[in-house]
Amino acid sequence: MNIILLSFFANPWFCTIAIILGFVLLIYGADWLVDGASTIAKQLGISDLIIGLTVVAFGTSMPEFVVSILAAAEQNTEIAITNILGSNAINVFVILGLTAIIFPISSEKSARQFDIPWSLLAGILVLFFATYTRPVSIGWGNFGAFSFQRGFISGIGGTVLLLCFLVFMWHSFHIARTNTDEQEKNSTSVSAPKAILLIVAGLACLVLGGEVIVRSATSIATMLGVSDAIIGLTVVALGTSLPELATSCIAAYKHNSDLALGNVIGSNIFNVFFILGTSAVIHPLPTYDGLWLDAAMVTLSSLMVMAFVYGTKKHEIKRWHGCVLTMVYFIYLAYRILSL
């Protein structure tokens, strides 16, 4: 079976058709996911932001999860890190930027007070672990997965990230319970079982579509003789971020901007605290040339979102903000590619 699949993905025409079909899966999957998640949110009296930070963010981050966990297990640690940092940069600069251009993105109070600052903390922690210079022994001898080392995101660092993730989830569900108590349940035309079916089907299409596109695009890049470093920074990172792109753009088109913002912020937090944390626990993640810049860009993306949200009376990301975000990303991408 694997030989047949490899022969298919070695054919450029098959890869091209697979990419088109992958985009179809992403569009339908994102549409179903947004509809189902919004329905559940209204029926439970939970805000769209909380749904975006949990169910939608988890589902759309599954491609990153699969790629990074497998890469760490196979000791392909550079892909495990570049996938996460590249995806997070794309999530804010490209996805949030394009979403804001389609329709201005409003923000809820909880996002301004907790979620956006925690996405900033995620980038800062990666910078810290990547540049920590003094080894620290904690009693496990030479078992390097549980010691701080220069140039490593170690197992103890991964554990810290996972603990941060647990705190974030506790706060999110605390907000959800508060909203459930304070808000009146809304009736919708879609039944709960159908909404759940839409969510499951949407997530399945998103994951499958993202996987098909990544594998096909990677095969085409390899045929063209593009280096692995460029593939990891562009094709893999962009491919695993396609579910977030499709979900957020469709949410913005339907004027459901809270879900779009929650999806991006939740995915970024999930990517660093859970996926990168789990990857580091599985196998220590050594740094690579350009890690500091990549982590700095992830941190800058959160700072820019905070500045845009706090800098407007309506606390929203406007269309011109979206243009600035996308422009910054393409300047950064051009620099990274030219410096490889």
C-alpha positions in Angstrom: 0.0 0.0 0.0 2.8 2.4 0.9 4.6 1.6 -2.4 1.4 2.5 -4.3 1.1 5.8 -2.4 4.7 6.7 -3.0 4.3 6.0 -6.8 1.2 8.2 -6.9 3.0 11.1 -5.0 6.0 10.8 -7.4 3.7 11.8 -10.2 3.5 15.7 -10.6 0.0 15.5 -12.2 -1.4 13.4 -9.4 0.1 15.8 -6.8 -1.4 18.8 -8.6 -4.9 17.2 -8.7 -4.5 16.1 -5.0 -3.7 19.7 -4.0 -6.9 20.9 -5.7 -8.9 18.2 -4.0 -7.2 19.1 -0.7 -8.4 22.7 -1.0 -11.9 21.5 -1.7 -11.8 19.4 1.5 -10.5 22.4 3.4 -13.2 24.8 2.2 -16.1 22.4 3.0 -14.5 21.3 6.2 -14.0 24.8 7.5 -17.6 25.7 6.5 -19.0 22.7 8.4 -16.8 23.3 11.4 -17.7 27.0 11.7 -21.4 26.2 11.4 -21.3 23.3 13.9 -19.2 25.1 16.5 -21.3 28.3 16.3 -24.4 26.3 16.8 -23.1 24.5 19.9 -21.9 27.8 21.3 -25.3 29.4 20.9 -27.1 26.4 22.4 -24.9 26.2 25.4 -24.7 30.0 25.9 -20.9 29.9 25.4 -19.2 32.6 23.5 -17.8 32.0 20.0 -14.4 33.0 21.3 -14.3 30.1 23.8 -15.3 27.6 21.2 -12.6 29.0 18.9 -10.0 28.7 21.7 -10.9 25.0 22.4 -12.7 22.8 19.9 -11.9 24.7 16.7 -8.3 25.5 17.7 -7.6 21.9 18.7 -9.1 20.5 15.5 -7.3 22.9 13.1 -4.0 22.3 14.9 -4.1 18.5 14.3 -1.8 18.7 11.2 0.8 20.5 13.2 0.4 17.9 16.0 0.8 14.9 13.7 3.8 16.4 11.9 5.7 17.6 15.0 5.1 14.5 17.1 6.2 12.2 14.4 9.2 14.3 13.6 10.3 14.3 17.2 9.7 10.6 17.5 11.9 10.1 14.4 14.5 12.5 15.8 13.9 14.9 12.9 13.9 17.8 15.5 14.3 20.7 13.0 11.0 19.9 11.4 9.4 19.6 14.8 10.4 23.2 15.7 10.1 24.9 12.3 6.7 23.4 11.8 5.4 25.1 15.0 7.2 28.4 14.7 6.5 28.7 11.0 2.8 27.9 11.5 2.4 30.4 14.3 4.0 33.2 12.3 1.7 32.3 9.3 -1.3 32.1 11.6 -1.0 35.7 12.7 0.8 37.5 9.9 -1.0 35.8 7.0 -4.2 34.2 8.3 -5.2 36.9 10.8 -4.0 39.6 8.3 -6.1 38.2 5.4 -9.1 37.7 7.8 -8.9 41.3 8.9 -8.8 42.4 5.3 -12.0 40.5 4.6 -13.8 41.8 7.7 -12.4 43.8 10.7 -11.8 41.5 13.7 -13.3 42.4 17.0 -12.0 41.1 20.3 -13.6 40.1 23.6 -12.4 41.3 27.0 -11.1 37.9 27.9 -8.9 37.7 24.8 -7.4 41.1 25.6 -6.8 40.3 29.2 -5.6 36.7 29.0 -5.4 34.9 25.7 -3.4 37.4 23.6 -0.8 37.9 26.5 -0.5 34.2 26.8 0.3 33.9 23.1 3.0 36.4 23.7 4.3 34.4 26.6 4.5 31.3 24.3 7.0 33.1 22.0 9.0 34.5 24.9 9.4 31.0 26.5 10.7 29.6 23.2 13.2 32.4 23.0 14.3 31.7 26.6 14.7 28.0 26.2 16.5 28.4 22.9 19.1 30.9 24.3 19.5 29.5 27.8 23.3 29.2 28.2 24.1 27.6 31.6 23.6 23.9 32.1 21.6 22.9 35.1 21.7 19.5 36.8 18.5 18.3 38.5 19.6 14.8 39.5 19.0 12.7 36.5 22.6 12.2 35.5 23.2 12.1 31.8 19.5 11.7 30.9 19.6 14.9 28.8 15.9 15.0 28.2 15.4 16.3 31.7 18.1 18.9 32.0 18.7 22.4 30.7 21.4 22.5 28.1 22.7 25.2 25.9 20.9 25.2 22.6 18.2 22.7 23.6 14.5 22.8 24.3 14.8 20.0 26.8 12.3 17.7 28.5 12.1 20.0 31.5 11.4 22.9 29.2 8.7 20.8 27.5 7.2 20.1 30.9 7.0 23.8 31.7 5.2 24.4 28.4 2.7 21.6 29.1 2.0 23.1 32.6 1.4 26.5 31.0 -1.0 24.7 28.6 -2.9 23.2 31.6 -3.3 26.7 33.2 -4.5 28.1 29.9 -7.1 25.4 29.5 -8.3 25.7 33.1 -8.8 29.4 32.6 -10.7 28.9 29.2 -13.1 26.4 30.8 -13.6 28.7 33.8 -14.6 31.5 31.4 -16.9 29.1 29.6 -18.7 28.1 32.8 -19.1 31.8 33.7 -20.6 32.6 30.3 -22.9 29.6 30.6 -24.2 30.8 33.9 -24.6 34.4 32.8 -25.9 34.0 29.2 -29.3 32.7 28.2 -29.3 29.7 25.9 -30.2 30.5 22.4 -32.3 28.4 20.1 -31.0 27.5 16.7 -32.5 25.9 13.6 -29.7 23.2 13.6 -30.1 20.3 16.2 -27.3 19.4 18.6 -26.6 16.0 17.0 -26.4 17.6 13.5 -24.1 20.3 14.9 -21.8 17.7 16.4 -21.8 15.7 13.1 -20.9 18.9 11.3 -18.0 19.5 13.7 -16.7 15.9 13.3 -17.0 15.9 9.5 -15.4 19.4 9.3 -12.4 18.4 11.4 -12.0 15.2 9.4 -12.0 17.1 6.1 -9.6 19.7 7.5 -7.1 17.2 8.7 -7.3 15.0 5.5 -7.2 18.1 3.2 -4.2 19.5 5.0 -2.3 16.2 5.0 -2.9 15.7 1.2 -1.8 19.2 0.4 1.4 19.0 2.5 2.4 15.6 1.1 1.7 16.7 -2.5 3.4 20.1 -2.2 6.4 18.5 -0.6 6.7 16.0 -3.4 6.5 18.7 -6.0 9.1 20.8 -4.2 11.4 17.8 -4.0 11.0 17.2 -7.7 12.0 20.8 -8.4 15.1 20.4 -6.2 14.1 22.8 -3.5 16.1 22.3 -0.2 14.6 20.7 2.9 15.1 24.0 4.9 12.9 25.9 2.5 10.3 23.1 2.4 10.1 23.1 6.2 9.9 26.9 6.5 7.3 27.4 3.7 5.5 24.3 2.4 5.1 22.3 5.7 4.4 25.3 7.8 1.9 26.8 5.3 0.3 23.4 4.6 -0.3 22.6 8.3 -1.8 26.1 8.7 -4.3 25.8 5.8 -7.1 24.6 8.2 -6.7 27.8 10.3 -6.6 29.8 7.1 -9.8 28.3 5.7 -11.6 28.3 9.0 -10.8 31.9 9.9 -11.5 33.4 6.4 -14.9 31.7 6.2 -15.7 32.8 9.8 -14.8 36.4 8.8 -16.9 36.2 5.6 -19.8 35.2 7.9 -19.0 38.1 10.1 -18.2 35.7 13.0 -14.9 37.4 13.8 -14.7 36.3 17.4 -14.4 32.7 16.2 -11.7 33.8 13.7 -9.6 35.5 16.4 -10.1 32.7 18.9 -9.1 30.1 16.3 -5.8 31.8 15.6 -4.9 32.6 19.2 -6.0 29.2 20.4 -4.0 27.4 17.7 -0.9 29.4 18.5 -1.1 28.6 22.2 -1.9 25.0 21.5 1.0 24.7 19.0 3.7 26.0 21.5 2.5 24.9 24.9 1.0 21.5 24.0 2.6 20.3 20.7 6.1 21.8 21.1 6.0 20.8 24.8 5.1 17.2 24.0 7.7 17.0 21.3 10.4 18.2 23.6 9.4 15.6 26.2 9.5 12.9 23.6 13.0 14.0 22.4 15.2 17.1 23.3 14.9 19.6 20.5 18.3 21.2 19.5 18.2 24.7 18.1 19.1 25.5 14.5 20.4 28.5 12.5 17.7 31.1 12.4 15.7 29.8 15.5 16.1 33.1 17.4 14.8 35.1 14.5 11.8 32.7 13.9 10.9 32.8 17.7 11.4 36.6 17.7 8.9 36.9 14.8 6.3 34.8 16.7 6.8 37.1 19.7 6.5 40.2 17.4 3.3 38.9 15.9 1.7 38.8 19.4 3.0 42.2 20.2 1.5 43.7 17.0 -1.9 42.1 17.7 -1.8 43.6 21.2 -0.9 47.0 19.9 -3.7 46.9 17.3 -6.3 45.7 19.7 -5.4 48.1 22.5 -4.7 51.0 20.1 -8.3 51.3 18.8 -11.4 52.4 20.6 -13.4 49.4 19.4 -10.5 47.1 20.3 -10.5 45.5 16.8 -8.0 44.6 14.1 -8.8 46.8 11.2 -8.3 46.2 7.5 -5.1 48.3 7.3 -3.8 46.4 10.3 -4.3 43.2 8.2 -2.3 44.8 5.3 0.6 45.6 7.7 0.6 42.1 9.1 0.8 40.4 5.7 3.5 42.8 4.5 5.7 42.2 7.5 5.5 38.4 7.0 6.5 38.5 3.3 9.5 40.8 4.2 10.5 38.3 6.9 10.0 35.3 4.5 12.1 36.9 1.8 14.9 37.5 4.2 14.8 34.0 5.6 14.9 32.4 2.1 17.7 34.6 0.9 19.7 34.0 4.0 19.5 30.2 3.8 
